[in-house]
Amino acid sequence: MKLLGTKTGINGMLTVPADKSISHRSIMFGAISQGKTTIHNFLRAEDCLSTVAVFKALGVTIQDDGKDIIVEGAGFQNLQAPEEVLDAGNSGTTMRLVLGILAGQSFTSKIAGDASLNRRPMERVMGPLRTMGGTLQGNAGSEFPPIEIRGSQLSAITYEMPIASAQVKSAILFAALQAKGTTTIIEKEKSRNHTEEMIKQFGGEILIEEKKISVSGGQQLVGQEVTVPGDISSAAFYLVAASLLPKSKLRLNHVGVNPTRTGILDVLTEMGGEIQQLAYDPQNQAADLLIESAALKAVEISGEIIPRLIDELPIVALAATQATGTTIISDAQELKVKETNRIDATAQELNKLGAKIETTEDGLIIHGPTPLHGGIVDSHGDHRIGMMLQIAALLTEETVELNNPEAINISYPNFFTDLSLLIKENV
């Protein structure tokens, strides 16, 4: 596919797709609660629709009236054994979080994904769930899907996280809600906290003290009304594009700015980006973001900020190729177990376009600024790599062709359409 180009900047106003993390969890919490949950602004992208399909297969009634999603809660007690293998598609969030729910059920089930997901490691989730008394086994005794789960009564644990991972933490929290006793999780670094926030939103009790999280089992959650804000991970591509392209001025409407997710804003601001937050909505932790062109400089990115922008690091790497100086990203080994090895894929594909990027065991060293040129690149089946490469294509007057562009549908089916409208605003 020939990617879009522009000889000017991007301008206008855009509402980005709904937050993927919150969309996933809204279905899950609606399913395990009693009563009706109504979800406004749900993200109807492939990953989130995989979560819908999984819970329908578990006997949960979920309706889509074209505007809202309505979930008739079954509670933990009334989920049903699936008749077939549950299909998580390409969604690691679906698989890892659902393992925590299924581990405490009274039936045996199996969950698998597509070829890409079935190559992603699951021991980081299965290990703590086994410690709680769960019985989980990967394909042929490995840590890879398909995963068989023999549901059982779980017991509370105290678990010190070896890595910062919202998915692992969330799986344990879902299991903890079914376990006997009080489970305590001690985080290595704070990761996105949507699961903790939604436990409270759905009427549960959870104690959070800095990096220590405690939740008791046996709680009864109650269905709610959920409004999903815009996804800052999707907004990140426009934040970088507007920063790098001259004469750009862009307003992104109602983007989620939960503090555990705003690392991209902090990093771009530190690099010299011009970003303002307007019209803050405290109830949904959202704001409009106003971005203008800016000259960027290199920074070092590591430590506690990494979990707050882990999904945005590929597009941050692109920004760094145009920044003055050498940007160093470290402590980001989690990127190796995403939809692809994003450390290697980011460096490999941007270097094809003229970037100067070196990989390390836990990150990237990016030398800038470097002019980019045309070429043939590949998404590696990873939506975020694909979208990052489209933004890279805007920075060169030469043609960039992308193989496997369909991966972008996983989180943002209308990405190319939305971007083309912003380009036309400046013509």
Residue pairs with C-beta under 8 A, 6 or more apart in sequence:
1 401
1 402
1 403
1 405
2 399
2 400
2 401
3 389
3 390
3 393
3 399
3 400
3 401
3 402
4 390
4 393
4 394
4 416
4 419
4 420
4 423
5 393
5 394
5 396
5 397
5 399
5 400
6 245
6 394
6 423
6 426
7 397
8 245
8 246
8 247
8 423
8 426
8 427
9 242
9 245
9 246
9 247
9 248
9 249
9 293
9 426
10 238
10 241
10 242
10 245
10 248
10 250
10 394
10 419
10 422
10 423
10 425
10 426
11 247
11 248
11 249
11 250
11 422
11 425
11 426
12 250
12 251
12 421
12 422
12 425
12 426
13 250
13 251
13 252
13 253
14 238
14 250
14 251
14 252
14 253
14 418
14 421
14 422
15 230
15 252
15 253
15 254
16 230
16 231
16 234
16 235
16 238
16 252
16 253
16 255
16 418
17 43
17 45
17 230
17 231
17 234
17 411
17 412
17 414
18 41
18 42
18 43
18 228
18 229
18 230
18 231
19 43
19 228
19 229
19 230
19 231
19 232
19 233
19 256
20 43
20 45
20 47
20 48
20 93
20 231
20 233
20 234
20 411
21 93
21 166
21 192
21 194
21 231
22 194
22 198
22 226
22 228
22 229
22 256
23 39
23 42
23 43
23 48
23 51
23 228
24 47
24 48
24 51
24 91
24 93
24 94
24 97
25 97
25 170
25 194
25 195
25 198
26 37
26 39
26 42
26 69
26 71
26 198
26 226
26 228
27 39
27 48
27 51
27 52
27 55
27 62
27 69
27 71
28 51
28 55
28 97
28 98
28 101
28 174
29 37
29 198
29 199
29 201
29 202
29 221
29 224
30 37
30 39
30 60
30 62
30 71
30 73
30 223
30 224
30 226
31 55
31 58
31 60
31 62
31 71
31 73
31 74
31 79
32 73
32 74
32 75
32 76
32 79
32 101
32 174
32 177
32 221
33 73
33 75
33 202
33 203
33 221
33 222
33 223
33 224
34 73
34 75
34 220
34 221
34 222
34 223
35 73
35 222
35 223
36 70
36 71
36 72
36 73
36 223
37 70
37 71
37 73
37 223
37 224
37 225
37 226
38 68
38 69
38 70
38 71
38 224
38 225
38 226
39 68
39 69
39 70
39 71
39 226
39 228
40 67
40 68
40 225
40 226
40 227
40 228
41 227
41 228
41 229
42 48
42 68
42 69
42 228
43 228
43 231
43 411
44 64
44 413
45 409
45 410
45 411
45 412
45 413
46 89
46 90
46 91
46 409
46 410
46 411
46 413
47 89
47 90
47 91
47 93
47 94
47 410
47 411
48 91
49 89
50 87
50 88
50 89
50 90
50 91
50 94
51 88
51 91
51 93
51 94
51 98
52 62
52 64
52 69
53 87
53 89
54 86
54 87
54 88
54 94
54 98
54 111
55 62
55 71
56 62
57 82
57 83
57 84
57 86
57 87
58 74
58 79
58 80
58 82
58 86
58 109
59 74
59 78
59 79
59 80
60 71
60 72
60 73
60 74
60 79
61 71
61 72
62 69
62 70
62 71
62 72
63 69
63 70
63 72
64 70
71 223
73 221
73 223
74 80
75 220
75 221
76 101
76 104
76 105
76 177
76 178
79 101
79 105
80 107
81 105
81 107
81 108
81 109
82 109
85 110
85 111
85 112
85 146
86 98
86 109
86 110
86 111
86 112
87 111
87 112
87 113
88 94
88 95
88 98
88 111
88 112
88 113
88 117
88 145
89 113
89 114
89 117
90 113
90 114
90 116
90 117
90 339
90 381
90 410
91 113
91 117
91 410
92 113
92 117
92 120
92 167
92 338
92 339
93 167
95 111
95 113
95 117
95 122
95 145
95 147
96 122
96 125
96 167
96 168
96 170
96 171
97 167
97 170
97 171
97 174
97 195
98 111
99 111
99 122
99 125
99 126
99 129
99 136
99 147
99 149
99 171
100 125
100 129
100 170
100 171
100 172
100 173
100 174
100 175
101 174
101 175
101 178
102 109
102 111
102 149
102 151
103 129
103 132
103 134
103 135
103 136
103 149
103 151
103 152
103 154
103 175
103 178
104 134
104 151
104 152
104 153
104 154
104 175
104 178
104 179
105 149
105 151
106 151
107 151
108 148
108 149
108 150
108 151
109 148
109 149
109 151
110 146
110 147
110 148
110 149
111 145
111 146
111 147
111 149
112 118
112 145
112 146
112 147
113 120
113 145
116 339
116 340
116 381
117 145
118 139
118 144
118 145
118 146
119 144
120 144
120 145
120 337
120 339
121 143
121 144
121 337
122 138
122 143
122 144
122 145
122 147
123 138
123 143
124 162
124 163
124 165
124 168
125 167
125 168
125 171
126 134
126 136
126 138
126 143
126 147
128 157
128 159
128 168
128 171
128 172
129 136
129 154
129 171
129 172
129 175
130 136
131 157
131 159
132 154
132 155
132 156
132 157
132 172
132 175
132 176
132 179
132 183
133 152
133 153
133 154
133 155
133 179
134 149
134 151
134 152
134 154
134 175
135 149
135 150
135 151
135 152
136 147
136 148
136 149
136 150
137 147
137 148
138 144
138 145
138 146
138 147
139 145
139 146
139 147
153 180
154 175
154 176
154 178
154 179
154 180
154 217
155 179
155 180
155 181
156 176
156 179
156 180
156 181
156 182
156 183
156 184
156 216
156 217
157 179
157 183
157 184
158 183
158 184
158 185
158 186
159 172
159 183
159 184
159 185
159 186
160 186
160 188
161 168
161 169
161 185
161 186
161 187
161 188
162 188
163 188
163 333
163 334
164 187
164 188
164 189
164 190
164 191
164 306
164 307
164 334
165 191
165 307
165 334
166 191
166 192
166 193
166 194
166 195
166 307
169 185
169 187
169 191
169 195
169 213
170 194
170 195
172 183
172 185
173 183
173 185
173 195
173 196
173 199
173 206
173 213
173 215
174 195
175 183
176 182
176 183
176 185
176 215
176 216
176 217
177 199
177 204
177 215
177 217
177 219
177 221
178 217
178 218
179 217
180 217
180 218
181 216
181 217
182 214
182 215
182 216
182 217
183 214
183 215
183 216
183 217
184 212
184 213
184 214
185 212
185 213
185 214
186 211
186 212
186 213
187 211
187 212
187 213
188 211
189 211
189 303
189 304
189 306
189 307
190 211
190 260
190 304
190 307
190 308
191 260
191 307
191 308
192 258
192 260
192 261
192 307
192 308
193 208
193 258
193 260
194 258
194 260
196 206
196 208
196 213
197 258
199 205
199 206
199 215
199 221
200 206
201 224
201 226
202 221
202 222
202 223
202 224
203 220
203 221
203 222
203 224
204 215
204 219
204 221
205 215
205 216
205 219
206 213
206 214
206 215
207 213
207 214
207 215
208 214
227 284
229 254
229 255
229 256
229 281
229 284
229 285
229 286
230 252
230 253
230 254
230 255
230 256
230 286
231 255
231 256
231 411
232 255
232 256
232 257
232 261
232 262
232 264
232 265
232 312
233 261
233 311
233 312
233 384
233 411
234 411
234 412
234 415
235 252
235 255
235 289
236 264
236 311
236 312
236 315
236 316
237 315
237 387
237 388
237 390
237 391
237 415
238 250
238 252
238 291
238 419
238 422
239 252
239 264
239 265
239 268
239 273
239 275
239 289
239 291
240 268
240 315
240 316
240 318
240 319
240 391
241 248
241 391
241 394
241 419
242 248
242 249
242 250
242 291
242 292
242 293
243 268
243 273
243 274
243 275
243 291
243 292
243 293
243 294
243 296
243 319
244 293
244 296
244 319
244 322
244 391
244 394
244 395
245 293
245 394
245 395
246 293
247 293
247 426
248 291
248 292
248 293
248 426
249 290
249 291
249 292
249 293
250 290
250 291
250 292
250 422
251 278
251 288
251 289
251 290
251 291
252 288
252 289
252 291
253 288
254 279
254 281
254 284
254 286
254 287
254 288
255 286
255 287
255 288
255 289
256 284
256 285
256 286
257 265
257 277
257 280
257 285
257 286
257 287
257 289
258 285
259 308
260 307
260 308
261 308
261 309
262 308
263 305
263 306
263 307
263 308
263 309
263 312
264 309
264 312
264 315
264 316
265 275
265 277
265 289
266 305
266 308
266 309
267 299
267 301
267 305
267 309
267 316
268 275
268 296
268 316
268 319
269 275
270 299
271 296
271 297
271 298
271 299
271 319
271 320
271 323
272 294
272 295
272 296
272 297
272 323
273 291
273 294
273 296
274 291
274 292
274 293
274 294
275 289
275 290
275 291
276 289
276 290
277 287
277 288
277 289
277 290
278 287
278 288
278 289
278 290
279 287
279 288
280 286
280 287
281 287
295 324
296 319
296 320
296 322
296 323
296 324
297 323
297 324
297 325
298 320
298 323
298 324
298 325
298 326
298 327
298 366
298 368
299 320
299 323
299 327
300 327
300 328
300 330
301 309
301 313
301 316
301 327
301 328
301 329
301 330
301 332
301 363
302 328
302 329
302 330
302 331
302 363
303 331
306 313
306 331
306 332
306 334
307 334
309 316
310 332
310 334
310 335
311 338
311 384
313 329
313 332
313 335
313 342
313 346
314 342
314 345
314 346
314 384
314 385
314 388
315 384
315 387
315 388
315 391
316 329
317 327
317 329
317 346
317 347
317 350
317 357
317 364
317 366
317 388
318 350
318 388
318 391
318 392
320 327
320 329
320 366
320 368
321 350
321 355
321 356
321 357
321 366
321 368
321 369
321 370
321 372
322 368
322 369
322 370
322 395
323 368
323 369
324 368
324 369
325 368
326 365
326 366
326 367
326 368
327 364
327 365
327 366
327 368
328 363
328 364
328 365
328 366
329 363
329 364
329 365
329 366
330 360
330 362
330 363
331 362
331 363
332 343
332 362
332 363
332 364
333 343
333 361
333 362
333 363
335 341
335 342
335 343
335 346
335 363
336 342
336 343
336 344
338 382
338 384
339 380
339 381
339 382
339 383
339 384
339 385
339 407
339 410
340 380
340 381
340 382
340 385
342 382
342 384
342 385
343 359
343 360
343 362
343 363
343 364
344 359
345 380
345 382
345 385
346 357
346 364
346 385
346 388
347 355
347 357
347 358
347 359
347 364
349 377
349 378
349 380
349 385
349 389
350 357
350 372
350 389
350 392
351 357
352 375
352 376
352 377
353 372
353 373
353 374
353 375
353 377
353 392
353 396
353 400
354 370
354 371
354 372
354 373
355 366
355 370
355 372
356 366
356 367
356 368
356 370
357 364
357 365
357 366
357 367
358 364
358 365
359 365
371 396
372 392
372 395
372 396
373 396
373 398
374 396
374 398
374 399
374 400
375 398
375 400
375 401
376 400
376 401
376 403
377 389
377 392
377 400
377 401
377 402
377 403
378 402
378 403
378 404
379 385
379 386
379 389
379 402
379 403
379 404
379 405
379 407
379 408
380 404
380 407
381 404
381 407
382 407
383 407
383 408
383 409
383 410
383 411
383 412
384 411
385 407
386 402
386 404
386 405
386 407
386 408
387 408
387 412
387 415
389 400
389 402
390 402
390 415
390 416
390 419
392 400
393 400
393 402
394 423
408 415
408 416
